[in-house]
Amino acid sequence: MTRYVDVHRPMSIIRSRSLDSQLLRMICKEYHPFSLVEDNEFKEFVRMLCHSYTLPSRKTLTNSLLPASYNEVLLEVKDELQHASAVSLTSDGWTNINNMSFYALTAHFIDRCGTLKSYLLECSEFNEKHTGENIASWIAQVLKTFNIDFKITAIVTDNAANMKSAASILNIRNVSCYAHSLNLAVQNAIAKSIKLVVDKVKLIVQFFKKSTSALSKLVDMQKPLNKAQLKLKQDVPTRWNSTFDMLDRVLINKEPIVSTLALLDSTLSLDSSEWDVIEHSVNMLRTFHDVTVEISSEQSVSLSKTCVLYRIMIKKMSTFPDASLPQSVRMLKTELVTGLQKRFGSIEDNKLRSQAVLLDPRFKKQAFGDDSKFQLA
């Protein structure tokens, strides 16, 4: 009979709800718009897969399924946090392209199975003045919602005065973001040493970014020179490692870039001494790139690494002999060492860091540059 009559059994409520939940999960995790369910081709695709399933409307997703799913996840997160013996926080604020300010608060803890977990507790628009008092009030309200205000051991923030003030008002130990401080040290060193070369590289990258014909010729030039067809990267001061990424990518594409600029008779060019500066700078900055990547890991504890990584960077700088470096790169090296010593020279004096280092079985006492420090931990 089914070969002659199109018979479809009705879908069970349980199955339908399961599909609704998966649809919502897909939309949220893959950043699809809710209007996806109104797209005719998507509707036809779903109908072909399962004729008996009825897609929920956009209104149902927004007003019913999403709030229900949010409340379910919220209860699960609250339950996990209640069983955590200690919780640390990270917080940051930013302004989007529409000039709207946002603040986010993330909790980090070890669950009952001994696994390191991280949950974004709140990310919301912040319309108040960005004072330490207002930020502290916002954080306190979030902590109260999850009932973990008595479990907080420390909060990691950037070096902004208002963030440090908020931590002080809440009486929570504050740890400056290591990667942020390192980025500031590197950016300051670059500005005082190789800025002229970096600015010229920026102009070259912008030239290829804005001109489709020039970019096409660059791609065509990469092929006969057996170079990977890699796009040039533009640096953004607030994005860590972006200057290194830009210089490194330009250095990889040196021959295609030189050939293309010569072919286009462009006024933009770099002489041999400037290419030499780029090469030595990339070699020097690679260590800072690797440290930033290492310290930004989300799946491992990083506080205990900070003292060790500081000394590694200082030691690495000594491996670059001044005699073989261009003048501007020698200045870069000097400024990097000065910046590291200024921002991290007293890093072992922080009691929280020292305790973390001492408790890490990989380091313990050997991680301290000053043997007297671990006795105070």
C-alpha positions in Angstrom: 0.0 0.0 0.0 2.8 2.5 0.9 4.1 2.2 -2.7 0.9 3.7 -4.0 -0.2 5.9 -1.1 2.1 8.5 0.6 1.5 7.6 4.3 3.2 9.6 7.0 2.9 8.7 10.6 2.5 11.6 13.0 5.6 12.5 14.9 5.6 12.0 18.7 5.7 15.0 21.0 9.0 13.8 22.5 10.7 13.4 19.2 9.4 16.8 18.0 10.7 18.5 21.2 14.0 16.8 20.7 14.3 18.2 17.2 13.2 21.7 18.4 16.0 21.6 21.0 18.6 20.6 18.4 17.5 23.2 16.0 17.8 25.9 18.7 21.2 24.6 19.7 22.4 24.7 16.1 21.2 28.3 15.6 22.9 29.5 18.9 26.2 27.6 18.6 26.7 28.2 14.9 25.5 31.9 15.1 22.6 31.5 12.6 19.8 34.1 12.6 16.4 33.0 13.9 15.0 34.0 10.6 16.5 30.8 9.2 13.3 29.0 10.0 11.4 31.4 7.6 13.7 30.6 4.7 11.8 28.7 2.0 14.7 26.6 0.9 15.5 25.6 4.4 11.9 24.7 5.0 11.9 22.5 1.9 15.1 20.9 3.0 13.7 20.0 6.4 10.4 18.8 4.8 12.4 16.4 2.5 14.4 15.1 5.5 11.4 14.6 7.7 7.9 15.2 6.3 6.1 14.9 9.6 8.3 17.5 11.4 6.9 21.0 11.6 9.4 23.8 12.0 8.8 26.1 15.0 8.2 29.7 14.0 10.6 32.5 14.6 8.4 33.8 17.4 8.2 30.4 19.1 12.0 30.2 19.0 12.5 33.7 20.5 9.7 33.8 23.1 9.4 30.2 24.1 12.2 27.8 23.3 15.1 30.1 23.9 14.0 31.3 27.4 13.2 27.7 28.4 16.6 26.5 27.2 18.4 29.4 28.9 16.7 28.6 32.2 17.6 25.0 31.9 21.3 25.8 31.2 21.3 28.4 34.0 20.2 25.8 36.6 22.9 23.4 35.4 25.6 26.1 35.7 24.4 27.2 39.1 24.4 23.6 40.3 28.0 23.0 39.1 29.1 26.3 40.8 27.5 25.3 44.1 29.7 22.2 44.2 32.9 24.1 43.4 35.1 24.8 46.4 36.7 27.9 44.8 36.0 30.1 41.8 38.3 32.6 40.0 37.0 35.3 37.6 38.1 37.1 34.5 36.3 40.3 33.4 36.7 42.7 30.6 34.8 45.5 28.9 34.6 46.9 25.4 32.7 49.1 23.0 31.3 47.8 19.7 31.1 49.5 16.3 27.8 51.0 17.3 29.3 52.7 20.3 27.5 50.4 22.8 29.5 49.3 25.8 29.5 45.8 27.1 31.0 44.0 30.1 31.6 40.3 30.5 32.3 38.1 33.6 33.6 34.5 33.3 34.0 32.0 36.1 36.8 29.4 36.2 36.7 26.4 38.6 37.5 22.7 39.0 34.4 20.5 38.9 33.6 17.4 40.9 35.5 15.2 38.4 38.6 17.3 38.7 38.1 19.0 35.3 38.9 22.7 34.7 35.7 24.4 33.6 35.0 27.9 32.4 31.5 29.5 32.1 30.5 32.9 30.8 28.2 34.1 33.6 27.1 37.4 32.1 27.7 39.5 29.0 25.4 42.5 29.0 25.2 46.1 27.8 26.7 48.5 30.3 25.0 52.0 30.2 26.5 53.4 33.4 29.6 55.4 33.7 32.7 53.2 33.7 33.7 53.9 37.2 35.2 51.4 39.6 32.1 51.7 41.8 29.6 51.0 39.0 31.7 48.0 37.7 32.0 46.6 41.2 28.2 46.9 41.7 27.6 45.1 38.4 30.0 42.2 39.3 28.5 41.9 42.8 25.0 41.5 41.3 26.2 38.8 38.9 27.9 36.9 41.8 24.8 37.2 43.9 22.7 35.7 41.1 24.9 32.6 41.1 25.4 32.7 44.9 29.2 32.4 44.6 30.3 35.7 46.2 31.9 33.9 49.1 33.9 31.5 46.9 35.9 34.0 44.8 39.7 33.7 45.1 40.8 36.2 42.5 39.8 38.2 39.5 41.9 38.7 36.3 41.5 42.1 34.6 43.4 44.4 32.3 45.5 47.2 33.6 42.8 49.8 33.6 42.5 51.8 36.8 38.7 51.4 37.0 39.0 47.5 36.8 41.6 47.5 39.5 39.4 49.8 41.6 36.4 47.5 41.2 38.4 44.6 42.5 39.6 46.6 45.4 36.0 47.7 46.3 34.9 44.1 46.2 37.9 43.1 48.3 38.9 40.5 45.7 42.6 39.8 44.9 43.3 41.3 41.5 45.7 39.7 39.0 46.7 41.8 35.9 46.3 40.0 32.7 49.7 38.7 31.7 49.1 38.7 28.0 47.7 42.2 28.1 50.7 43.5 30.0 53.1 41.7 27.6 51.3 43.2 24.6 51.7 46.7 26.1 55.4 46.1 26.6 55.9 44.9 23.0 53.8 47.7 21.4 55.7 50.3 23.4 59.1 48.8 22.4 58.0 48.7 18.7 56.9 52.3 18.8 60.3 53.5 20.2 62.4 51.5 17.8 61.1 50.1 14.5 58.0 52.2 14.1 59.2 53.7 10.8 59.6 50.3 9.1 56.4 49.0 10.6 54.5 52.0 9.3 55.9 51.4 5.8 54.8 47.8 6.0 51.3 48.9 7.0 51.1 51.1 3.9 52.1 48.2 1.7 49.5 45.9 3.3 46.9 48.5 3.0 47.8 49.0 -0.7 47.2 45.3 -1.5 44.0 45.3 0.7 42.4 48.2 -1.1 43.5 47.4 -4.7 41.9 44.2 -6.1 44.1 44.4 -9.2 47.3 44.7 -7.2 46.2 41.8 -5.0 45.4 39.7 -8.1 48.9 40.4 -9.4 50.4 39.4 -6.1 48.6 36.1 -6.2 49.7 35.5 -9.7 53.3 36.3 -8.7 53.2 33.8 -5.8 52.5 30.8 -8.1 55.7 30.9 -10.3 57.8 31.6 -7.2 56.4 28.5 -5.5 55.1 30.6 -2.6 52.0 29.7 -0.6 49.1 31.9 -1.6 48.8 33.5 1.8 46.9 36.7 2.4 48.6 39.7 3.9 47.6 40.6 7.5 47.0 44.1 8.8 48.0 44.8 12.4 45.5 46.0 15.0 47.1 47.5 18.2 44.4 46.0 20.5 44.8 42.5 19.0 47.7 40.7 20.6 50.5 39.5 18.2 49.0 41.3 15.3 52.1 43.3 14.5 54.2 40.2 14.6 51.7 38.4 12.4 51.8 41.3 9.8 55.6 41.4 9.7 55.9 37.6 9.6 53.4 37.3 6.7 55.1 40.1 4.7 58.5 38.4 5.2 57.2 35.1 4.0 55.9 36.9 0.9 59.0 39.0 0.4 59.8 37.9 -3.2 56.3 38.1 -4.5 55.8 41.5 -2.9 59.0 43.0 -4.2 58.3 41.7 -7.7 54.7 42.9 -7.7 55.6 46.4 -6.5 58.3 46.6 -9.1 55.9 45.5 -11.8 53.3 48.1 -10.8 55.9 50.8 -10.6 54.6 51.6 -7.1 56.3 54.3 -4.9 55.8 51.8 -2.1 59.0 49.8 -1.5 61.4 48.6 1.1 65.1 48.7 0.7 67.5 45.9 1.7 68.2 47.4 5.1 64.5 47.6 5.9 64.0 44.0 4.9 66.9 43.2 7.2 65.2 45.0 10.1 62.0 43.1 9.4 63.8 39.7 9.4 65.6 40.3 12.7 62.5 41.8 14.3 60.4 38.8 13.4 63.0 36.5 14.9 63.1 38.5 18.1 59.4 38.9 18.5 58.6 35.3 17.8 59.4 34.5 21.4 56.8 37.0 22.6 54.3 35.5 20.1 54.8 32.0 21.5 54.5 33.1 25.1 51.3 35.0 24.4 49.8 31.8 22.7 51.0 29.7 25.7 49.6 32.0 28.3 46.2 32.4 26.5 45.4 28.7 26.8 41.8 28.0 28.1 42.4 24.4 29.0 45.2 24.7 31.5 46.2 26.7 34.5 48.5 29.5 33.5 49.2 31.6 36.6 52.1 29.3 37.7 53.8 29.7 34.4 54.1 33.5 34.5 57.3 33.7 36.5 59.1 31.1 34.4 58.0 32.6 31.1 59.3 36.0 32.2 62.8 34.6 32.8 62.6 32.7 29.5 61.9 35.9 27.6 64.8 37.8 29.4 67.2 34.9 28.7 66.1 34.7 25.1 66.9 38.3 24.5 70.5 37.7 25.5 70.9 35.2 22.7 70.7 38.1 20.1 74.2 39.6 19.9 74.1 43.4 19.4 76.9 43.3 16.9 74.8 41.4 14.3 71.7 43.5 14.7 70.7 46.7 12.9 70.6 49.8 15.1 66.8 50.0 15.3 66.6 46.3 16.2 69.2 46.8 18.9 67.0 49.5 20.3 64.0 47.1 20.0 65.9 44.6 22.1 66.8 47.2 24.7 63.2 48.4 24.9 61.8 44.9 25.2 64.1 44.1 28.1 63.3 47.4 29.8 59.5 46.8 29.3 59.7 43.3 30.7 61.7 44.4 33.7 59.3 47.3 34.3 56.1 45.2 34.1 57.3 41.8 35.4 60.5 42.5 37.4 58.7 42.2 40.7 56.4 39.4 39.6 57.6 37.1 42.3 56.7 39.5 45.0 53.0 38.8 44.3 52.0 36.3 47.0 49.2 34.7 44.9 51.6 34.1 42.0 54.3 32.7 44.3 51.8 30.3 45.9 50.6 29.1 42.5 54.2 28.5 41.4 55.1 26.6 44.6 52.1 24.4 44.3 52.7 23.5 40.7 54.6 20.2 40.7 56.4 21.1 37.5 58.2 24.1 39.0 58.1 24.4 42.8 61.2 26.0 44.2 63.1 25.8 40.9 60.8 28.4 39.3 62.0 31.2 41.6 64.7 33.5 40.5 65.2 34.6 44.0 65.4 31.7 46.4 64.1 33.8 49.3 60.8 34.3 47.5 59.4 30.8 47.9 59.9 31.0 51.7 57.4 33.9 51.7 54.8 32.2 49.5 
